[in-house]
Amino acid sequence: MPAKSKAQQKAAGAALSAKRGETAKSALKGASREMVDSMSEKQLEKLAATKRKGKPEHVKS
């Protein structure tokens, strides 16, 4: 599942870093903190690998 926005891609990258132990989970905020617990490393890799070019900063509901 590719990221729908730049913000979602960045949050997935931060969550993936925490999941791998490269950064502290306590340093995360918002969506990235929730992603660490609710998604597998493979799912986070897919989101984080999404290209940012052409993506909106945030998706409007």
Secondary structure, 3 states (H helix, E strand, C coil): CCCCCHHHHHHHHHHHHHHCCCCCHHHCCHHHHHHHHHCCHHHHHHHHCCCCCCCCCCCCC
